[in-house]
Amino acid sequence: MKTCSPLALAAISGAAVCGSACGQQKTPARPNVVLIVADDLGYGDVSCYGSRTIMTPCLDSLAAAGVLFNNAYATSATSSPSRYAMFTGIYPWRADMRILPGDAPLMIPVDMPTMPKMFQELGYATGAVGKWHLGMGEGYLDWNQPITPAANTVGFDFTNIIPATVDRVPTVYVENGLVVGLDPDDPIKVSYKEPFPGEITGKDHPELMTMPFHHGHNGTIINGIPRIGHMVGGKSALWDDATMADYFLGKSKNFIDEHADEPFFLYYGLHEPHVPRTAMDRFAGSTEYGVRGDVIAEADWLVGQIVSHLREKGLLDNTIIIFTSDNGPVVQDGYCDGSDEKIGDHDPNGGLRGGKYSLFDGGTHVPMIVYWPDAQGGKVSDEFVCQMDFWGSFAAMLGVELPEGLDTRNTLEAFMGGKGGRTDQVIEAMGRLGLRDGDYVLMPPYNGPFSNETGNELGNLKDYGLYNLRSDKHQDVNLAGSQPELLEAIKAKFLQAVGKHYNPKREIEALK
């Protein structure tokens, strides 16, 4: 089992002692901000949240120096929508955001205000590294030309990203709108409709796969792994799955180095533990829980490396670090990688019901750790906080007036370990909406299957569900029948909040 580096442990524990015990450090007026977002990491995947199976010592150390949130939420149970909310401060269901294909156009209009643009306008250097999955370009995407609009137009001076997820084509890095390492004599072609003539797919050539697909992922085989979608060309630009973690870590460190003398905002989108799971050599076999456990250990180490680097540059005492996940966990998500067979007694949900894709609490209830230079080290907060409120809270900290019409709120005091969290939030999963209202969650009826091919319950109920999350963490007791007045009150609040966006007849398709 790999452990957190001594430098990272010393850096964080030292900051905790000076920040909370001495009371001498205060959050600077223009602190650096590093936002680290894991991909499909569950509430129960982190040892400071109670896991006694997969250990995450670097995240544990970060929590020991900052604030660990027991009641933190993404807006959505899937990745594209939750990232949209983080950057725009707007509920993703207002824009009908769903999981995007790898060739989707940019989903954030170029003239739309965003959190990165706020930092940019204040003179911050801004960077985005890693998973993107918010689209790029407009209309037909020609990967062989400069991509316009690039992800940079969201408010980033520098971007080095993957277009969507590691299981979708094109499997290339895109830096500032240009595919990295592309040979113009070997142009890229991408399709999410039909395979190309002569294309090698998992469906037609299973003998060429090193990681067989379980469902859905039967398109182009790249690095022995079948992906979603079809791609030919671009051989010199293909990423190496096994070195991706080091690649993005290097890009993140370089960004920090280049802007060490000015305030910066860095979004670092980890690809772990999303499928296909391919751990770096030094983490392969590092846990007893298969490759999913290995890549979680890898992600934990990456966080420690960022903390160590900030310390080495003398920046840790001037930097806010946020670690969270884009949505709840999933184990079997399209590949036969052994994760479900080796999960043993590990519970990625940490006792929550549902998971990725689900309207149950496990879909949007995520781990979140916030480190501030003057954080109350080791504080555990039960305040209700949401990723969508990062923008509203940073705006308050920096004295910026927010544009009108946003859903983001100022919960700065809560993020600093005090009171002042949310009282309610609309939650979303694959187009279905619910409402978290205080300790209660309302799940309206929807058509559709009980679960999909991942095995996670989708939360499609035949009638209204009402659950008290404080007394019933796993949502076993539906209170809708026994508390009709409370049901009607929360139902009225839900319908007023979402209006025409609630469609009870919506059919939820299993992932393709």
C-alpha positions in Angstrom: 0.0 0.0 0.0 1.4 3.4 -1.0 1.4 6.1 1.6 1.3 9.9 1.5 4.7 11.4 1.0 6.4 12.8 4.1 6.7 16.2 2.5 2.9 16.4 2.1 2.2 15.2 5.6 4.6 17.7 7.1 3.3 20.5 4.9 -0.3 20.0 5.9 0.2 19.2 9.6 2.5 22.2 10.0 0.0 24.5 8.4 -2.7 23.1 10.7 -0.7 23.8 13.8 0.2 27.4 12.9 -3.2 28.2 11.4 -5.5 27.0 14.2 -3.3 26.7 17.3 -1.2 29.9 16.9 -4.0 31.9 15.3 -1.5 34.0 13.4 -2.3 33.0 9.8 -5.3 34.6 8.1 -6.7 33.8 4.6 -5.0 36.3 2.3 -7.1 38.8 0.4 -6.2 37.2 -2.9 -5.4 33.5 -2.2 -4.5 31.0 -4.8 -7.3 28.4 -5.4 -6.7 24.8 -6.4 -9.9 22.9 -7.1 -9.3 19.1 -7.4 -12.3 17.1 -8.7 -12.1 13.3 -8.7 -14.2 11.3 -11.1 -16.7 8.8 -9.7 -15.2 8.7 -6.2 -17.6 7.7 -3.5 -18.4 9.0 0.0 -17.1 5.7 1.3 -13.9 5.5 -0.8 -12.0 7.8 1.5 -10.5 6.6 4.8 -11.2 9.9 6.6 -14.8 9.3 5.9 -14.6 5.9 7.7 -13.3 3.5 5.1 -11.2 0.8 6.8 -10.5 -1.0 3.5 -9.0 1.4 0.9 -6.7 3.9 2.7 -6.2 7.5 1.6 -3.5 9.0 3.8 -2.9 12.1 1.8 -6.6 13.0 1.9 -6.7 12.1 5.6 -3.9 14.6 6.1 -5.7 17.3 4.1 -8.8 16.8 6.2 -6.7 16.9 9.4 -5.6 20.4 8.4 -8.9 21.7 7.0 -12.6 21.0 7.1 -14.2 17.7 6.2 -17.8 18.0 5.2 -20.2 15.2 6.0 -23.1 16.9 4.1 -21.6 18.0 0.8 -23.4 17.6 -2.5 -22.8 17.8 -6.2 -25.8 19.1 -8.1 -26.0 16.0 -10.3 -25.3 12.3 -10.2 -23.2 12.4 -13.4 -20.1 14.4 -14.5 -20.9 16.8 -17.3 -23.9 18.4 -15.4 -22.0 18.6 -12.0 -19.0 20.4 -13.7 -21.4 22.7 -15.5 -22.9 23.8 -12.2 -19.4 24.3 -10.6 -18.2 26.6 -13.3 -21.5 28.5 -14.2 -23.2 28.7 -10.8 -26.4 27.5 -12.5 -28.4 24.3 -12.1 -27.5 22.1 -15.0 -31.1 20.9 -15.5 -32.0 24.5 -16.6 -29.8 23.8 -19.7 -30.9 20.2 -20.0 -27.3 19.1 -19.4 -26.6 15.3 -19.7 -23.6 13.1 -20.1 -21.9 14.3 -23.3 -20.3 12.3 -26.1 -16.7 13.0 -26.9 -17.5 15.2 -29.9 -20.1 17.4 -28.2 -19.9 21.2 -28.8 -19.0 23.5 -26.0 -22.0 23.6 -23.6 -21.1 26.9 -21.9 -21.8 29.8 -24.2 -18.7 32.0 -24.8 -20.5 35.1 -23.5 -21.7 33.4 -20.3 -20.3 34.6 -17.0 -18.4 31.9 -15.2 -16.4 31.4 -12.0 -13.1 31.1 -13.9 -13.9 34.3 -15.7 -14.4 36.1 -12.4 -10.9 35.0 -11.3 -9.5 36.0 -14.7 -11.0 39.5 -14.5 -9.5 39.9 -11.0 -6.0 39.3 -12.5 -5.7 35.7 -11.6 -3.9 33.3 -13.9 -6.4 30.5 -14.6 -5.7 26.9 -15.7 -7.7 23.8 -16.4 -5.9 20.4 -16.4 -7.3 16.9 -16.8 -10.9 15.8 -17.3 -13.1 18.3 -19.1 -16.3 16.7 -20.4 -18.1 20.0 -21.2 -17.7 19.9 -24.9 -15.6 22.1 -27.2 -16.0 23.7 -30.6 -19.4 24.3 -32.2 -21.2 22.2 -34.8 -19.0 19.8 -36.7 -15.7 19.3 -34.8 -12.6 19.1 -37.0 -9.9 17.7 -34.6 -7.2 18.5 -37.2 -7.6 22.3 -36.9 -7.5 24.8 -34.1 -10.7 24.1 -32.1 -12.9 27.2 -31.7 -14.3 27.9 -29.3 -11.8 26.0 -27.1 -12.3 25.3 -23.4 -10.2 28.4 -22.8 -13.3 30.6 -23.6 -14.9 29.5 -20.3 -12.3 31.6 -18.6 -9.0 29.7 -18.6 -5.7 31.2 -19.8 -4.3 27.7 -20.1 -6.0 24.3 -20.8 -4.6 20.8 -21.2 -7.5 18.4 -21.1 -9.1 15.3 -22.4 -12.3 16.2 -24.4 -14.6 14.0 -22.4 -13.8 10.9 -20.3 -11.1 8.2 -20.6 -13.7 5.7 -22.0 -14.7 7.9 -24.9 -13.0 8.9 -28.2 -11.1 10.9 -29.2 -8.4 9.6 -26.9 -6.1 12.6 -27.3 -4.9 15.5 -25.2 -6.0 19.0 -26.2 -3.9 21.9 -25.2 -5.3 25.4 -25.7 -7.6 24.1 -28.5 -4.9 22.1 -30.3 -4.6 18.3 -30.3 -1.2 17.5 -28.8 1.3 15.6 -31.0 -1.0 15.3 -34.1 0.6 14.3 -37.4 -1.2 16.3 -40.2 -0.6 13.4 -42.5 -2.6 11.1 -40.2 -5.8 13.1 -39.6 -8.3 12.2 -36.9 -11.9 11.2 -37.7 -14.5 10.7 -35.0 -18.0 9.4 -35.2 -20.6 8.6 -32.5 -23.0 7.2 -35.1 -21.3 4.6 -37.4 -18.0 2.8 -37.4 -15.4 3.7 -40.1 -14.4 1.3 -42.8 -11.5 -0.8 -41.5 -11.9 0.4 -37.9 -10.9 -2.1 -35.2 -13.7 -2.3 -32.7 -14.3 -4.3 -29.6 -17.5 -5.6 -31.0 -15.8 -7.2 -34.1 -12.4 -8.0 -32.7 -12.7 -9.1 -29.0 -9.4 -11.1 -29.4 -7.5 -7.7 -29.5 -8.8 -6.4 -26.2 -6.7 -6.5 -23.1 -9.7 -5.2 -21.1 -12.9 -6.7 -22.3 -16.1 -4.7 -22.3 -19.0 -5.6 -20.1 -21.6 -3.4 -21.7 -21.7 -0.4 -24.0 -17.9 0.0 -24.5 -17.5 -1.9 -27.8 -16.3 0.9 -30.2 -12.7 1.6 -31.3 -10.0 -0.4 -29.5 -7.2 1.9 -28.4 -4.3 0.7 -26.3 -6.1 -2.7 -26.0 -9.2 -1.0 -24.5 -12.5 -0.7 -26.4 -14.0 2.8 -26.1 -17.4 4.5 -26.6 -17.5 5.9 -30.1 -15.5 5.5 -33.2 -12.1 6.9 -34.2 -9.5 6.5 -36.9 -6.2 8.3 -37.5 -4.2 10.4 -35.1 -1.9 7.6 -34.0 0.9 9.9 -32.9 -1.5 11.8 -30.7 -3.0 8.9 -28.8 -2.7 9.1 -25.1 -1.1 6.4 -23.0 -3.6 5.3 -20.3 -0.9 4.1 -18.0 1.0 7.4 -17.9 -1.9 9.8 -17.9 -1.8 10.5 -14.2 1.9 11.5 -14.4 1.2 13.6 -17.5 -1.5 15.7 -15.9 0.4 16.0 -12.6 3.3 17.4 -14.6 1.0 19.9 -16.3 -0.4 21.0 -13.0 3.0 21.5 -11.4 4.2 23.4 -14.4 1.2 25.7 -14.2 1.9 26.3 -10.5 5.6 27.0 -11.3 4.8 29.5 -14.1 2.4 31.5 -11.9 4.0 31.2 -8.5 4.5 35.0 -8.3 0.9 35.9 -9.0 -2.5 34.7 -7.8 -3.8 31.7 -9.7 -6.9 29.5 -10.0 -6.2 25.9 -11.0 -8.9 23.3 -11.8 -7.4 19.9 -11.7 -9.8 17.2 -13.0 -8.6 13.7 -11.9 -9.7 10.8 -14.2 -9.6 8.4 -11.3 -11.5 6.1 -10.5 -13.5 6.4 -13.8 -13.4 3.5 -16.2 -11.3 2.2 -17.9 -9.1 1.9 -14.8 -5.4 1.7 -15.6 -3.2 2.4 -12.6 0.4 3.6 -13.1 2.9 0.8 -12.7 3.9 1.8 -9.1 0.2 1.6 -8.0 -0.8 -1.6 -9.9 -1.6 -4.2 -7.2 -1.1 -1.7 -4.4 -4.4 -2.6 -2.7 -6.4 -5.7 -2.1 -9.5 -4.4 -3.9 -8.5 -4.7 -7.5 -7.7 -2.0 -10.0 -10.4 0.3 -8.7 -8.7 0.3 -5.3 -5.4 0.9 -7.0 -6.4 4.0 -8.9 -8.0 5.5 -5.7 -4.7 5.1 -4.0 -3.1 6.7 -7.1 -5.5 9.7 -6.9 -4.8 10.1 -3.2 -1.0 10.2 -4.0 -1.6 12.8 -6.7 -3.3 15.1 -4.1 -0.3 14.7 -1.9 2.0 15.6 -4.7 0.2 18.8 -5.4 0.3 19.7 -1.7 4.0 18.9 -1.6 4.7 21.0 -4.6 2.8 24.0 -3.2 4.9 23.7 0.0 8.2 23.5 -1.9 7.2 26.7 -3.8 6.3 28.4 -0.5 2.7 28.7 -1.6 0.8 26.5 0.7 0.1 29.3 3.2 -1.4 31.4 0.4 -3.5 28.7 -1.2 -7.1 27.3 -0.7 -7.3 23.7 -1.7 -10.7 22.0 -2.4 -11.0 18.3 -3.0 -14.3 16.7 -4.0 -15.8 14.3 -6.5 -18.1 15.0 -9.4 -20.8 12.5 -8.3 -21.3 9.2 -6.5 -19.5 6.0 -7.0 -19.9 3.1 -9.5 -18.1 -0.2 -9.5 -19.2 -2.1 -12.7 -19.4 0.7 -15.3 -18.7 -1.0 -18.6 -15.5 -3.1 -18.4 -14.6 -6.5 -17.0 -11.7 -5.2 -14.9 -12.3 -7.4 -11.8 -13.4 -4.5 -9.6 -16.7 -6.0 -8.8 -15.2 -9.4 -8.0 -12.5 -7.9 -5.8 -14.5 -5.3 -3.9 -14.8 -7.6 -0.9 -16.2 -5.8 2.1 -15.4 -2.3 0.8 -18.5 0.0 0.5 -17.9 2.8 -1.9 -21.2 4.5 -0.9 -20.3 4.6 2.8 -23.7 3.4 3.8 -25.6 5.6 1.3 -28.2 4.2 -1.1 -27.8 4.5 -4.9 -24.6 5.8 -6.5 -23.6 7.3 -9.8 -26.7 7.8 -12.1 -29.1 7.6 -9.0 -31.6 10.0 -7.6 -31.0 8.3 -4.2 -28.6 10.1 -1.9 -25.5 8.2 -3.0 -25.8 9.8 -6.4 -25.0 13.4 -5.3 -23.7 13.0 -1.7 -19.9 13.3 -2.2 -16.7 13.7 -0.2 -15.5 17.2 0.2 -12.4 18.6 2.0 -11.6 22.3 2.1 -8.2 23.5 3.3 -7.8 27.2 4.0 -4.5 28.8 5.3 -6.4 29.7 8.5 -8.6 26.6 8.6 -9.6 25.0 11.9 -7.5 21.9 11.5 -9.4 18.7 11.8 -12.9 20.2 11.9 -15.8 18.0 10.8 -18.7 20.0 9.5 -22.3 18.8 9.2 -23.3 22.0 7.3 -25.2 21.4 4.1 -22.9 22.6 1.3 -23.0 22.3 -2.5 -20.3 22.5 -5.2 -22.4 25.0 -7.1 -21.8 27.5 -4.3 -18.0 27.7 -4.8 -18.5 30.7 -7.1 -20.9 32.6 -4.8 -18.6 32.0 -1.9 -15.4 33.0 -3.6 -17.2 36.1 -5.0 -18.1 37.1 -1.4 -14.5 36.5 -0.3 -13.1 38.6 -3.1 -15.7 41.3 -2.8 -17.2 40.7 -6.3 -20.9 41.3 -7.1 -22.4 38.3 -8.8 -24.4 38.5 -12.1 -28.1 38.3 -11.8 -30.0 35.0 -12.3 -27.5 32.6 -10.9 -28.3 29.7 -8.6 -25.0 29.8 -6.7 -25.2 31.1 -3.1 -22.7 32.6 -0.7 -22.0 29.9 1.9 -18.5 31.1 2.6 -18.9 30.9 6.3 -19.8 27.2 6.0 -16.9 26.5 3.7 -14.6 28.0 6.4 -16.0 25.6 9.0 -18.7 27.7 10.4 -22.5 27.9 10.0 -24.4 29.3 7.1 -24.8 26.3 4.8 -27.7 25.7 2.5 -31.2 24.8 3.5 -32.4 23.2 0.2 -31.1 22.1 -3.2 -32.6 20.6 -6.3 -30.8 17.3 -7.1 -30.6 15.8 -10.6 -29.8 12.4 -12.0 -30.0 11.6 -15.7 -32.7 14.2 -16.3 -34.7 13.3 -13.2 -35.1 15.9 -10.4 -35.6 15.7 -6.7 -35.3 18.1 -3.8 -33.1 18.0 -0.7 -34.9 20.2 1.9 -33.2 20.3 5.3 -32.9 16.7 6.6 -35.5 15.5 4.0 -35.2 14.5 0.4 -38.2 14.3 -1.9 -38.1 11.9 -4.9 -41.0 12.3 -7.3 -42.3 9.4 -9.4 -40.6 8.7 -12.7 -41.0 6.0 -15.4 -38.0 3.9 -16.2 -36.1 0.9 -15.0 -35.3 0.3 -11.3 -31.6 -0.1 -12.1 -29.3 0.0 -15.1 -26.4 -2.2 -16.2 -24.1 -0.8 -13.5 -26.3 -2.3 -10.8 -26.9 1.0 -9.2 -30.5 1.8 -8.3 -31.7 4.7 -10.4 -34.3 5.9 -8.0 -37.3 5.6 -10.4 -40.2 5.4 -7.9 -43.8 4.6 -8.9 -45.0 7.2 -6.3 -43.5 10.0 -4.3 -40.7 9.1 -1.9 -39.9 11.1 1.2 -36.9 10.2 3.4 -35.3 11.7 6.5 -31.6 11.5 5.8 -30.6 12.3 9.4 -32.4 9.3 10.9 -32.5 7.0 7.8 -29.1 7.3 6.0 -29.9 4.4 3.7 -33.3 5.7 2.8 -35.1 2.5 3.8 -38.3 4.1 5.3 -40.5 6.1 2.9 -42.4 8.7 4.9 -44.7 9.8 2.1 -47.6 7.8 3.4 -47.2 8.5 7.1 -46.5 12.3 6.9 -48.9 13.5 4.1 -48.8 17.2 5.3 -45.0 17.3 5.2 -45.1 15.6 1.8 -47.4 18.2 0.3 -45.4 21.1 1.7 -42.1 19.8 0.3 -43.8 18.8 -3.0 -45.1 22.3 -3.4 -41.7 23.7 -2.8 -40.2 21.3 -5.4 -42.7 22.1 -8.1 -42.3 25.8 -7.5 -38.5 25.4 -7.9 -38.4 23.3 -11.0 -41.6 24.3 -12.8 -41.9 22.8 -16.3 -38.6 20.9 -15.9 -40.3 18.1 -14.0 -41.5 15.5 -16.4 -42.8 12.4 -14.6 -43.2 10.5 -17.8 -39.6 10.8 -18.7 -38.1 7.4 -19.6 -34.5 6.9 -18.4 -32.5 4.7 -20.7 -29.7 2.5 -19.5 -26.3 3.7 -20.7 -25.3 2.7 -24.1 
